[in-house]
Amino acid sequence: MENNTKTTTTTTTSAPSSSTVSRTVVLVLRVLTFVFLLIALIVIVLTKETSEDSDGESEIKFNDIHAYRYMISTIVIGFAFNLLQIALSIFTLVSGSRVLNGDGGYLFDFFGDKIMSYFLLSGSAAGFGASEDLHRFFKAAELPLNSFFGKANASASLLLFGFITTAIASIFTSFALPKKA
């Protein structure tokens, strides 16, 4: 007698869990925020303009204006927080476990993203406000500094995009919060 048994192998592909997709989306948003903040920092630090007035030639830089200094501080603090969050997100994706276990890790992500997003928004608003007011003032004094204020507005715009991506990330981190009855 022959043994005619056929072995069938069924291969099923499982879709990634919603928590894995959510973690990946948050990581992508954090990388986008990193890129926006890096470019914003480079643009504002390299922004300077030389103009001639009645006293001779003068140079204006970002650190001459307090609102731009505040904008840079929000960029740097947001940059540091974002680097920490990227490292934690990569660790979570690779290892499958969180560095900060329990409810504390989820609360840190949620409240950190909320606070940081509004902090970035305040820096962007300070940059836009200073650019508009000072541009109007220098235009009235017939000192053309369009390039300077254009670059400062570009940096503030990138900081605004950083706010948007961080705010969206905070929405995703709110989904991970433990449900309390």
C-alpha positions in Angstrom: 0.0 0.0 0.0 1.1 3.4 -0.8 0.6 6.4 1.4 -0.9 9.1 -0.8 -1.2 12.0 1.6 -0.9 15.5 0.3 0.3 18.2 2.5 -1.1 21.6 1.7 0.5 24.7 3.1 -1.6 27.8 3.4 0.3 31.0 3.6 -1.5 34.0 5.0 -0.2 37.4 5.1 -1.4 39.4 8.1 -1.8 43.1 8.0 0.2 45.1 10.4 -1.7 46.0 13.6 -3.3 49.4 13.9 -0.9 50.3 16.7 2.1 49.5 14.4 0.7 51.7 11.7 0.0 54.5 14.2 3.6 54.3 15.6 4.9 54.4 12.0 2.8 57.4 11.2 3.9 59.2 14.3 7.5 58.5 13.4 7.1 59.9 9.9 5.4 63.0 11.4 8.3 63.4 13.8 10.9 63.1 11.0 9.0 65.7 9.0 9.0 68.0 12.0 12.7 67.4 12.4 13.3 68.4 8.7 11.1 71.5 9.0 12.9 72.7 12.2 16.3 72.0 10.8 15.7 74.0 7.6 14.0 76.8 9.7 17.0 77.0 11.9 19.4 77.1 9.0 17.4 79.8 7.2 17.0 82.1 10.3 20.7 81.8 11.4 22.0 82.6 8.0 19.7 85.6 7.6 21.5 88.9 7.5 21.2 92.0 5.4 23.5 94.9 4.8 22.0 98.3 4.0 23.1 101.8 3.6 21.5 104.6 5.6 22.5 108.2 6.5 25.0 106.9 9.0 26.8 104.7 6.5 26.6 101.0 6.0 24.8 98.8 8.7 24.2 95.1 9.0 21.1 93.6 10.6 21.1 90.0 11.8 18.6 87.7 13.4 20.0 88.2 16.9 19.4 92.0 16.7 15.7 91.3 17.0 14.3 89.8 20.2 11.4 88.1 18.5 13.7 86.2 16.2 15.8 85.1 19.2 12.7 83.7 20.7 11.9 82.0 17.5 15.3 80.4 17.4 14.9 79.2 21.0 11.6 77.6 20.2 13.2 75.9 17.2 16.1 74.6 19.3 13.9 73.4 22.1 11.5 71.8 19.7 14.5 70.2 17.9 15.8 68.6 21.1 12.4 67.3 22.1 11.8 66.0 18.6 15.1 64.2 18.5 14.3 62.5 21.9 10.9 61.5 20.5 12.4 60.1 17.3 14.8 58.0 19.3 12.0 56.7 21.5 9.8 56.0 18.5 12.6 54.1 16.7 13.3 52.0 19.8 9.6 51.2 20.2 9.3 50.2 16.5 12.4 48.0 16.5 12.1 46.3 19.9 8.3 46.2 20.2 8.5 47.5 23.8 8.3 51.1 25.1 11.1 52.7 27.0 8.7 54.4 29.3 6.3 51.7 30.4 2.8 52.1 31.8 0.6 55.1 31.6 3.4 57.5 32.1 5.0 56.9 28.7 1.7 57.6 26.9 1.0 60.7 29.0 4.6 62.0 28.3 4.0 61.5 24.6 0.6 63.2 24.6 1.3 66.1 26.9 4.8 66.6 25.4 3.4 66.8 21.9 0.6 69.2 23.0 3.0 71.6 24.9 5.6 71.4 22.2 3.2 72.1 19.3 1.8 75.3 21.0 5.4 76.3 21.9 6.4 76.0 18.2 3.2 78.0 17.2 4.2 80.8 19.6 7.6 81.0 18.0 6.2 81.1 14.5 3.7 83.8 15.5 6.5 85.9 17.1 8.5 85.6 13.9 5.6 86.6 11.6 4.6 89.5 13.9 8.1 90.9 14.1 8.7 90.6 10.4 5.4 92.4 9.6 5.9 95.3 12.1 9.6 95.8 11.4 9.2 95.5 7.6 6.6 98.3 7.7 8.9 100.4 9.9 12.0 100.0 7.7 9.9 100.5 4.6 8.7 103.9 6.0 12.4 104.8 6.7 13.2 103.9 3.1 15.5 101.1 4.1 14.8 98.2 1.7 15.2 95.0 3.7 12.8 92.8 1.7 15.2 89.9 1.4 15.9 89.9 5.2 12.3 89.8 6.2 11.4 87.4 3.4 13.9 84.9 4.8 12.7 85.5 8.3 9.1 84.8 7.1 10.3 81.6 5.3 11.8 80.4 8.6 8.6 81.3 10.5 6.6 79.4 7.8 8.7 76.3 8.3 8.2 76.6 12.0 4.5 76.8 11.4 4.7 73.6 9.4 6.6 72.0 12.3 3.7 73.0 14.6 1.2 71.4 12.2 3.1 68.1 12.0 3.6 68.1 15.8 -0.1 68.8 16.4 -1.1 66.0 14.1 1.3 63.7 16.0 -0.4 64.7 19.2 -3.7 63.5 17.8 -2.2 60.1 17.1 -0.6 59.9 20.5 -4.0 60.7 22.1 -5.4 57.5 20.5 -2.8 55.5 22.5 -3.8 57.0 25.8 -5.2 54.4 28.2 -9.0 54.4 28.4 -10.1 55.3 31.9 -13.7 54.7 33.0 
